[in-house]
Amino acid sequence: MEEKNKVKYPKMSYKVMDALDMKEIQPGSFNVIFDKGTLDSILCGDNSGENVQTLINEIYRILAPGGRYICITYGDPEHRKKYFENQNWSNLSVDKVTKPASSVESSENIADNKNFHFVYIMKK
C-alpha cells in the first residue's frame, strides 16, 4: 500500500502492528482513526469482549483531543454501542447505510438490519 500511494500521498506512513497493543504510538498521535472490519473481526475470536475493550482503549489513547474514531460495522446499535460506552466520547452518532449489494425496496427488507452497515462516529 505504501509503495502504491507514495507519489499521491508522500507524507502518509504505514505501520503493521497488533491493534490491541500499540504502545509504540504516542498518546494523541492521530486526528482520525478509520476502522472497517477490525472490530467485527475481533468480535469473532476468543475473549472477544475483553479484546474489543482493549482495542477501544488503545484507539482512545492514541486519538488526539477532538479526534474522531469512525467505525463501519455490520453490528446494529443494540449490539455495538455497549462497546463504546466505557470511554468519555464527547459525541457518538450512528448512521445506517445500505450495503451495496442489497435490495431494500420492500418494507420487509428495510427492517432487516442484515442489509445495512452501521457507521459509528465518535469524538474524543
Backbone torsions as a table, in degrees:
resi	resn	phi	psi	omega
1	MET	NA	-41.9	-179.8
2	GLU	-61.5	-44.8	-179.5
3	GLU	-62.9	-42.1	-178.5
4	LYS	-63.3	-35.1	-173.5
5	ASN	-106.3	5.6	-172.7
6	LYS	-64.1	-30.0	178.7
7	VAL	-78.5	-46.5	-177.2
8	LYS	-71.4	-36.9	-178.0
9	TYR	-130.3	71.4	-173.5
10	PRO	-66.0	-22.2	-178.9
11	LYS	-91.6	-5.3	-179.2
12	MET	-80.5	134.4	177.6
13	SER	-118.3	157.9	-177.8
14	TYR	-125.8	139.4	177.5
15	LYS	-133.4	143.0	174.4
16	VAL	-112.4	122.8	-180.0
17	MET	-161.5	172.4	176.9
18	ASP	-76.9	119.8	-178.6
19	ALA	-65.2	-16.4	179.0
20	LEU	-89.4	-5.3	-177.4
21	ASP	-147.4	81.5	-176.6
22	MET	-108.5	42.1	-176.6
23	LYS	-59.3	-26.4	-179.3
24	GLU	-73.3	-10.4	177.2
25	ILE	-95.5	127.9	-179.0
26	GLN	-69.6	146.2	175.3
27	PRO	-55.9	142.3	176.7
28	GLY	73.0	20.9	-174.7
29	SER	-79.9	-20.4	-173.0
30	PHE	-121.7	140.6	174.1
31	ASN	-87.3	-28.6	180.0
32	VAL	-141.3	136.5	171.0
33	ILE	-124.9	124.7	-176.7
34	PHE	-111.1	123.9	-176.7
35	ASP	-122.8	114.8	174.2
36	LYS	-123.1	88.8	173.6
37	GLY	108.8	-17.3	-178.4
38	THR	-64.5	-49.5	179.2
39	LEU	-58.1	-46.3	180.0
40	ASP	-61.8	-40.9	179.5
41	SER	-63.7	-43.3	179.7
42	ILE	-64.4	-36.5	179.4
43	LEU	-67.6	-14.7	178.3
44	CYS	-87.8	-5.8	-174.1
45	GLY	-104.0	-179.5	175.8
46	ASP	-65.0	150.1	179.3
47	ASN	53.3	37.5	-171.4
48	SER	-59.9	-44.7	-179.1
49	GLY	-60.5	-47.3	179.0
50	GLU	-64.5	-42.3	-178.7
51	ASN	-67.2	-36.7	177.6
52	VAL	-66.1	-40.0	177.7
53	GLN	-63.6	-37.8	175.9
54	THR	-62.7	-44.7	178.3
55	LEU	-59.2	-49.7	-178.0
56	ILE	-63.3	-39.4	177.3
57	ASN	-61.7	-43.1	179.2
58	GLU	-65.6	-43.2	178.8
59	ILE	-60.4	-46.5	-179.6
60	TYR	-61.6	-40.6	-178.3
61	ARG	-63.5	-42.7	-174.4
62	ILE	-87.9	-7.6	174.1
63	LEU	-76.0	140.7	174.2
64	ALA	-74.5	155.9	173.5
65	PRO	-55.0	131.9	-176.5
66	GLY	83.8	-4.2	179.8
67	GLY	-69.9	161.7	-177.8
68	ARG	-117.0	139.3	170.0
69	TYR	-110.5	118.9	180.0
70	ILE	-111.7	117.8	-176.7
71	CYS	-120.8	118.9	176.0
72	ILE	-104.0	124.3	-173.5
73	THR	-146.3	160.4	173.3
74	TYR	-84.6	-6.0	-176.4
75	GLY	-79.9	124.3	178.5
76	ASP	-73.5	165.7	-176.3
77	PRO	-55.6	-33.5	178.6
78	GLU	-59.2	-31.5	-176.7
79	HIS	-104.9	-7.8	-176.0
80	ARG	-118.5	-36.1	-173.1
81	LYS	-55.8	-32.9	-178.3
82	LYS	-59.3	-29.3	-179.1
83	TYR	-73.7	-22.6	-177.2
84	PHE	-94.0	-10.1	-171.5
85	GLU	-76.3	-14.2	-177.7
86	ASN	-80.4	-5.6	177.9
87	GLN	-108.3	161.4	-176.8
88	ASN	-92.7	59.4	179.1
89	TRP	-67.1	136.8	178.8
90	SER	-81.4	-15.3	-179.9
91	ASN	-157.0	138.6	174.8
92	LEU	-137.8	116.8	176.9
93	SER	-121.4	154.6	-179.5
94	VAL	-132.7	130.1	174.0
95	ASP	-118.9	144.0	179.1
96	LYS	-105.2	123.0	-174.4
97	VAL	-124.2	131.1	179.4
98	THR	-64.2	132.4	174.7
99	LYS	-63.7	141.1	-175.6
100	PRO	-56.2	-35.4	-176.1
101	ALA	-91.1	4.6	-175.9
102	SER	-90.1	150.9	172.1
103	SER	-114.9	110.1	-176.1
104	VAL	-115.9	37.1	-176.8
105	GLU	-72.4	-35.4	-178.7
106	SER	-86.2	154.7	-180.0
107	SER	-64.0	-27.4	177.5
108	GLU	-64.4	-43.0	179.8
109	ASN	-71.9	-30.1	179.6
110	ILE	-65.9	-36.5	-178.7
111	ALA	-77.5	-14.7	-176.5
112	ASP	-90.1	108.9	-175.8
113	ASN	-65.7	-12.0	179.2
114	LYS	-67.8	-13.4	178.7
115	ASN	-90.6	7.2	-173.8
116	PHE	-132.5	155.7	163.6
117	HIS	-105.4	157.2	177.3
118	PHE	-119.9	132.2	-178.9
119	VAL	-109.8	113.1	177.9
120	TYR	-100.6	129.4	177.4
121	ILE	-123.4	120.2	-179.8
122	MET	-119.1	141.5	178.1
123	LYS	-112.6	130.9	178.1
124	LYS	-79.0	NA	NA
